Amino acid sequence: MIDKNMNRHILRPLPVFIAACCALSPVHAQTTGDIVELPLVSGWYDGKVVRYVTTDVSDKKAAAEMGANYVPRLANALSQQRQPGQPSAVERIYSFVNFRQGGVLPSLPSPIGAANANLNYSPLWQVHKVSWIAGKQPRILKSEEEILAAEEAGQVSIEKTTLVVNCPVVFSEADGPLPHVKIHLANQDPEP
Protein backbone atom coordinates (compact mmCIF):
# COMPACT_ATOMS: atom_id res chain seq x y z
CA MET A 1 0.00 0.00 0.00
CA ILE A 2 1.30 3.49 -0.94
CA ASP A 3 1.39 6.19 1.69
CA LYS A 4 -0.64 9.28 0.62
CA ASN A 5 2.04 11.61 2.00
CA MET A 6 4.68 9.79 -0.02
CA ASN A 7 2.56 10.24 -3.15
CA ARG A 8 2.37 13.99 -2.52
CA HIS A 9 6.15 14.24 -2.02
CA ILE A 10 6.82 12.35 -5.24
CA LEU A 11 4.27 14.31 -7.29
CA ARG A 12 5.03 17.77 -5.82
CA PRO A 13 8.14 18.40 -7.99
CA LEU A 14 6.38 17.07 -11.13
CA PRO A 15 4.98 20.48 -12.28
CA VAL A 16 8.42 22.06 -11.83
CA PHE A 17 10.04 19.22 -13.79
CA ILE A 18 7.48 19.55 -16.63
CA ALA A 19 7.92 23.34 -16.73
CA ALA A 20 11.71 22.94 -16.86
CA CYS A 21 11.45 20.45 -19.72
CA CYS A 22 9.15 22.78 -21.63
CA ALA A 23 11.53 25.69 -21.09
CA LEU A 24 14.44 23.68 -22.47
CA SER A 25 12.68 22.51 -25.61
CA PRO A 26 12.63 24.97 -28.52
CA VAL A 27 9.35 26.49 -29.61
CA HIS A 28 8.40 25.50 -33.13
CA ALA A 29 5.80 27.18 -35.27
CA GLN A 30 3.55 24.80 -37.10
CA THR A 31 4.55 25.04 -40.74
CA THR A 32 2.37 23.71 -43.52
CA GLY A 33 4.58 24.24 -46.54
CA ASP A 34 2.00 26.66 -47.91
CA ILE A 35 3.36 29.86 -49.43
CA VAL A 36 1.97 33.38 -49.36
CA GLU A 37 3.00 36.10 -51.78
CA LEU A 38 3.02 39.67 -50.54
CA PRO A 39 4.07 42.74 -52.49
CA LEU A 40 7.47 44.05 -51.45
CA VAL A 41 7.96 47.72 -50.80
CA SER A 42 11.43 49.12 -51.42
CA GLY A 43 13.05 51.78 -49.31
CA TRP A 44 16.31 53.00 -47.85
CA TYR A 45 18.28 52.67 -44.66
CA ASP A 46 21.61 54.45 -44.24
CA GLY A 47 22.18 54.59 -48.01
CA LYS A 48 21.35 50.92 -48.61
CA VAL A 49 18.28 49.25 -50.12
CA VAL A 50 15.77 47.56 -47.81
CA ARG A 51 12.56 45.76 -48.62
CA TYR A 52 9.55 45.33 -46.38
CA VAL A 53 5.92 44.25 -46.50
CA THR A 54 2.95 46.33 -45.39
CA THR A 55 0.36 44.26 -43.58
CA ASP A 56 -1.58 46.66 -41.32
CA VAL A 57 -2.46 50.37 -41.32
CA SER A 58 -4.23 52.53 -38.70
CA ASP A 59 -6.15 54.63 -41.26
CA LYS A 60 -8.97 53.13 -43.36
CA LYS A 61 -8.26 55.13 -46.55
CA ALA A 62 -4.51 54.49 -46.36
CA ALA A 63 -5.15 50.77 -45.71
CA ALA A 64 -7.26 50.58 -48.88
CA GLU A 65 -4.57 52.42 -50.90
CA MET A 66 -1.84 50.09 -49.58
CA GLY A 67 -3.87 46.88 -49.88
CA ALA A 68 -3.42 46.22 -46.16
CA ASN A 69 -5.58 45.40 -43.14
CA TYR A 70 -7.33 48.33 -41.53
CA VAL A 71 -6.30 48.17 -37.86
CA PRO A 72 -7.40 51.32 -36.01
CA ARG A 73 -5.90 50.02 -32.73
CA LEU A 74 -2.40 50.58 -34.17
CA ALA A 75 -2.92 54.27 -33.44
CA ASN A 76 -2.98 53.38 -29.73
CA ALA A 77 0.77 52.74 -29.95
CA LEU A 78 1.25 56.52 -30.26
CA SER A 79 -0.61 57.33 -27.06
CA GLN A 80 1.18 54.87 -24.76
CA GLN A 81 2.50 56.62 -21.67
CA ARG A 82 6.25 56.08 -21.33
CA GLN A 83 8.72 56.87 -18.62
CA PRO A 84 11.57 59.24 -19.59
CA GLY A 85 14.22 57.30 -21.48
CA GLN A 86 11.87 54.39 -22.19
CA PRO A 87 11.79 53.58 -25.92
CA SER A 88 8.57 53.72 -27.87
CA ALA A 89 7.12 50.70 -29.66
CA VAL A 90 6.83 52.92 -32.73
CA GLU A 91 9.68 54.03 -35.01
CA ARG A 92 9.61 56.70 -37.74
CA ILE A 93 9.34 56.18 -41.49
CA TYR A 94 9.81 59.03 -43.92
CA SER A 95 7.41 58.90 -46.86
CA PHE A 96 7.77 61.29 -49.78
CA VAL A 97 4.60 62.97 -51.02
CA ASN A 98 5.70 65.09 -54.01
CA PHE A 99 8.65 63.06 -55.33
CA ARG A 100 8.74 59.40 -56.26
CA GLN A 101 11.22 57.47 -54.13
CA GLY A 102 11.21 54.69 -51.54
CA GLY A 103 10.59 55.50 -47.91
CA VAL A 104 13.51 56.03 -45.55
CA LEU A 105 13.88 54.04 -42.33
CA PRO A 106 15.98 55.20 -39.38
CA SER A 107 16.53 51.62 -38.13
CA LEU A 108 16.25 48.01 -39.17
CA PRO A 109 16.93 44.64 -37.59
CA SER A 110 20.64 43.87 -37.45
CA PRO A 111 21.13 41.21 -38.44
CA ILE A 112 17.75 40.41 -39.92
CA GLY A 113 16.17 37.49 -38.07
CA ALA A 114 16.20 35.99 -34.59
CA ALA A 115 19.70 37.30 -33.84
CA ASN A 116 18.61 40.96 -34.21
CA ALA A 117 20.54 43.04 -31.70
CA ASN A 118 19.19 46.47 -32.71
CA LEU A 119 16.99 47.49 -29.80
CA ASN A 120 15.80 50.59 -31.72
CA TYR A 121 14.11 48.62 -34.52
CA SER A 122 10.35 48.21 -34.58
CA PRO A 123 8.10 47.13 -37.47
CA LEU A 124 5.50 49.66 -36.26
CA TRP A 125 6.17 52.95 -37.98
CA GLN A 126 4.69 56.41 -37.55
CA VAL A 127 4.57 58.04 -40.97
CA HIS A 128 6.41 61.34 -41.40
CA LYS A 129 5.52 62.99 -44.72
CA VAL A 130 8.43 64.61 -46.53
CA SER A 131 7.68 67.31 -49.12
CA TRP A 132 10.16 69.07 -51.36
CA ILE A 133 9.82 72.85 -51.08
CA ALA A 134 8.74 74.60 -54.30
CA GLY A 135 11.74 75.75 -56.31
CA LYS A 136 14.12 73.24 -54.71
CA GLN A 137 15.64 70.47 -56.84
CA PRO A 138 14.30 67.08 -55.65
CA ARG A 139 16.77 64.22 -55.40
CA ILE A 140 16.75 60.78 -53.82
CA LEU A 141 17.48 60.92 -50.10
CA LYS A 142 18.73 57.59 -48.75
CA SER A 143 19.05 58.11 -44.99
CA GLU A 144 17.44 59.89 -42.07
CA GLU A 145 20.56 62.07 -41.81
CA GLU A 146 20.15 63.23 -45.44
CA ILE A 147 16.47 64.04 -44.83
CA LEU A 148 17.20 66.03 -41.67
CA ALA A 149 20.05 67.89 -43.41
CA ALA A 150 17.71 68.75 -46.32
CA GLU A 151 15.12 70.01 -43.82
CA GLU A 152 17.74 72.14 -42.05
CA ALA A 153 18.82 73.56 -45.44
CA GLY A 154 15.21 74.58 -46.19
CA GLN A 155 14.85 72.08 -49.07
CA VAL A 156 12.14 69.85 -47.56
CA SER A 157 9.46 70.04 -44.92
CA ILE A 158 8.57 67.14 -42.63
CA GLU A 159 5.06 66.59 -41.30
CA LYS A 160 4.60 64.15 -38.42
CA THR A 161 1.30 62.28 -38.90
CA THR A 162 -0.81 60.03 -36.67
CA LEU A 163 -0.70 57.27 -39.28
CA VAL A 164 0.86 54.02 -37.98
CA VAL A 165 1.79 51.14 -40.28
CA ASN A 166 3.03 47.63 -39.54
CA CYS A 167 5.80 46.96 -42.06
CA PRO A 168 8.35 44.32 -41.08
CA VAL A 169 11.67 44.47 -42.92
CA VAL A 170 12.29 41.19 -44.78
CA PHE A 171 15.45 42.12 -46.72
CA SER A 172 18.42 44.40 -46.31
CA GLU A 173 21.35 44.91 -48.63
CA ALA A 174 23.70 44.19 -45.72
CA ASP A 175 22.11 40.94 -44.46
CA GLY A 176 20.02 39.60 -47.33
CA PRO A 177 16.56 38.13 -46.72
CA LEU A 178 14.91 37.11 -43.48
CA PRO A 179 15.68 33.41 -42.86
CA HIS A 180 13.30 31.07 -44.71
CA VAL A 181 12.08 33.92 -46.93
CA LYS A 182 12.44 33.70 -50.69
CA ILE A 183 12.37 36.94 -52.62
CA HIS A 184 11.60 37.17 -56.32
CA LEU A 185 12.07 40.66 -57.73
CA ALA A 186 9.96 41.61 -60.74
CA ASN A 187 12.24 44.60 -61.32
CA GLN A 188 15.92 43.71 -60.96
CA ASP A 189 16.84 47.38 -60.50
CA PRO A 190 18.35 47.40 -57.01
CA GLU A 191 17.23 50.96 -56.26
CA PRO A 192 13.70 51.72 -55.08
C-alpha positions as CSV (number, residue, x, y, z in Angstrom):
1,M,0.0,0.0,0.0
2,I,1.3,3.5,-0.9
3,D,1.4,6.2,1.7
4,K,-0.6,9.3,0.6
5,N,2.0,11.6,2.0
6,M,4.7,9.8,0.0
7,N,2.6,10.2,-3.2
8,R,2.4,14.0,-2.5
9,H,6.1,14.2,-2.0
10,I,6.8,12.4,-5.2
11,L,4.3,14.3,-7.3
12,R,5.0,17.8,-5.8
13,P,8.1,18.4,-8.0
14,L,6.4,17.1,-11.1
15,P,5.0,20.5,-12.3
16,V,8.4,22.1,-11.8
17,F,10.0,19.2,-13.8
18,I,7.5,19.5,-16.6
19,A,7.9,23.3,-16.7
20,A,11.7,22.9,-16.9
21,C,11.5,20.4,-19.7
22,C,9.1,22.8,-21.6
23,A,11.5,25.7,-21.1
24,L,14.4,23.7,-22.5
25,S,12.7,22.5,-25.6
26,P,12.6,25.0,-28.5
27,V,9.3,26.5,-29.6
28,H,8.4,25.5,-33.1
29,A,5.8,27.2,-35.3
30,Q,3.6,24.8,-37.1
31,T,4.5,25.0,-40.7
32,T,2.4,23.7,-43.5
33,G,4.6,24.2,-46.5
34,D,2.0,26.7,-47.9
35,I,3.4,29.9,-49.4
36,V,2.0,33.4,-49.4
37,E,3.0,36.1,-51.8
38,L,3.0,39.7,-50.5
39,P,4.1,42.7,-52.5
40,L,7.5,44.0,-51.4
41,V,8.0,47.7,-50.8
42,S,11.4,49.1,-51.4
43,G,13.1,51.8,-49.3
44,W,16.3,53.0,-47.9
45,Y,18.3,52.7,-44.7
46,D,21.6,54.4,-44.2
47,G,22.2,54.6,-48.0
48,K,21.3,50.9,-48.6
49,V,18.3,49.3,-50.1
50,V,15.8,47.6,-47.8
51,R,12.6,45.8,-48.6
52,Y,9.6,45.3,-46.4
53,V,5.9,44.3,-46.5
54,T,3.0,46.3,-45.4
55,T,0.4,44.3,-43.6
56,D,-1.6,46.7,-41.3
57,V,-2.5,50.4,-41.3
58,S,-4.2,52.5,-38.7
59,D,-6.2,54.6,-41.3
60,K,-9.0,53.1,-43.4
61,K,-8.3,55.1,-46.5
62,A,-4.5,54.5,-46.4
63,A,-5.2,50.8,-45.7
64,A,-7.3,50.6,-48.9
65,E,-4.6,52.4,-50.9
66,M,-1.8,50.1,-49.6
67,G,-3.9,46.9,-49.9
68,A,-3.4,46.2,-46.2
69,N,-5.6,45.4,-43.1
70,Y,-7.3,48.3,-41.5
71,V,-6.3,48.2,-37.9
72,P,-7.4,51.3,-36.0
73,R,-5.9,50.0,-32.7
74,L,-2.4,50.6,-34.2
75,A,-2.9,54.3,-33.4
76,N,-3.0,53.4,-29.7
77,A,0.8,52.7,-30.0
78,L,1.3,56.5,-30.3
79,S,-0.6,57.3,-27.1
80,Q,1.2,54.9,-24.8
81,Q,2.5,56.6,-21.7
82,R,6.2,56.1,-21.3
83,Q,8.7,56.9,-18.6
84,P,11.6,59.2,-19.6
85,G,14.2,57.3,-21.5
86,Q,11.9,54.4,-22.2
87,P,11.8,53.6,-25.9
88,S,8.6,53.7,-27.9
89,A,7.1,50.7,-29.7
90,V,6.8,52.9,-32.7
91,E,9.7,54.0,-35.0
92,R,9.6,56.7,-37.7
93,I,9.3,56.2,-41.5
94,Y,9.8,59.0,-43.9
95,S,7.4,58.9,-46.9
96,F,7.8,61.3,-49.8
97,V,4.6,63.0,-51.0
98,N,5.7,65.1,-54.0
99,F,8.6,63.1,-55.3
100,R,8.7,59.4,-56.3
101,Q,11.2,57.5,-54.1
102,G,11.2,54.7,-51.5
103,G,10.6,55.5,-47.9
104,V,13.5,56.0,-45.5
105,L,13.9,54.0,-42.3
106,P,16.0,55.2,-39.4
107,S,16.5,51.6,-38.1
108,L,16.3,48.0,-39.2
109,P,16.9,44.6,-37.6
110,S,20.6,43.9,-37.4
111,P,21.1,41.2,-38.4
112,I,17.7,40.4,-39.9
113,G,16.2,37.5,-38.1
114,A,16.2,36.0,-34.6
115,A,19.7,37.3,-33.8
116,N,18.6,41.0,-34.2
117,A,20.5,43.0,-31.7
118,N,19.2,46.5,-32.7
119,L,17.0,47.5,-29.8
120,N,15.8,50.6,-31.7
121,Y,14.1,48.6,-34.5
122,S,10.4,48.2,-34.6
123,P,8.1,47.1,-37.5
124,L,5.5,49.7,-36.3
125,W,6.2,53.0,-38.0
126,Q,4.7,56.4,-37.5
127,V,4.6,58.0,-41.0
128,H,6.4,61.3,-41.4
129,K,5.5,63.0,-44.7
130,V,8.4,64.6,-46.5
131,S,7.7,67.3,-49.1
132,W,10.2,69.1,-51.4
133,I,9.8,72.8,-51.1
134,A,8.7,74.6,-54.3
135,G,11.7,75.8,-56.3
136,K,14.1,73.2,-54.7
137,Q,15.6,70.5,-56.8
138,P,14.3,67.1,-55.6
139,R,16.8,64.2,-55.4
140,I,16.8,60.8,-53.8
141,L,17.5,60.9,-50.1
142,K,18.7,57.6,-48.7
143,S,19.1,58.1,-45.0
144,E,17.4,59.9,-42.1
145,E,20.6,62.1,-41.8
146,E,20.1,63.2,-45.4
147,I,16.5,64.0,-44.8
148,L,17.2,66.0,-41.7
149,A,20.0,67.9,-43.4
150,A,17.7,68.7,-46.3
151,E,15.1,70.0,-43.8
152,E,17.7,72.1,-42.1
153,A,18.8,73.6,-45.4
154,G,15.2,74.6,-46.2
155,Q,14.9,72.1,-49.1
156,V,12.1,69.8,-47.6
157,S,9.5,70.0,-44.9
158,I,8.6,67.1,-42.6
159,E,5.1,66.6,-41.3
160,K,4.6,64.2,-38.4
161,T,1.3,62.3,-38.9
162,T,-0.8,60.0,-36.7
163,L,-0.7,57.3,-39.3
164,V,0.9,54.0,-38.0
165,V,1.8,51.1,-40.3
166,N,3.0,47.6,-39.5
167,C,5.8,47.0,-42.1
168,P,8.3,44.3,-41.1
169,V,11.7,44.5,-42.9
170,V,12.3,41.2,-44.8
171,F,15.4,42.1,-46.7
172,S,18.4,44.4,-46.3
173,E,21.4,44.9,-48.6
174,A,23.7,44.2,-45.7
175,D,22.1,40.9,-44.5
176,G,20.0,39.6,-47.3
177,P,16.6,38.1,-46.7
178,L,14.9,37.1,-43.5
179,P,15.7,33.4,-42.9
180,H,13.3,31.1,-44.7
181,V,12.1,33.9,-46.9
182,K,12.4,33.7,-50.7
183,I,12.4,36.9,-52.6
184,H,11.6,37.2,-56.3
185,L,12.1,40.7,-57.7
186,A,10.0,41.6,-60.7
187,N,12.2,44.6,-61.3
188,Q,15.9,43.7,-61.0
189,D,16.8,47.4,-60.5
190,P,18.3,47.4,-57.0
191,E,17.2,51.0,-56.3
192,P,13.7,51.7,-55.1
